[in-house]
């Protein structure tokens, strides 16, 4: 029931907006780490987003050449993307917060 409700028009409206996309526009150094700038589209709304990118190193991989590891994180406000449902709790607060943390664990290999 919960999953169906999250997919409904109350939240993500997955029938009308079946995908979320991120398109990077730049990568820049920030201290020892990096920032990936881009455009994130969710619920039919596109907004600029910065991903904090940490380089975790390179390992030999599993026979297909070296693999680089990264972790990328950002915090979004769901209301910025038109997901405005409010479900207050009887004792105060809300069932669903406004801020959402996204964490990506990325492995990248060279392609010929």
Buried (B, 14 or more C-beta within 10 A) or exposed (E): EEEEEEBEEEBBBBEEBEEEEBEEEEEEEEEEEBBBEBEBBBBEEEEEBBBBBEEEEEEEEEEEEEBBBBBBEBEBEBEBBEBEBEEEEEEEEEEBEEEBEBEEEEEEEEEE
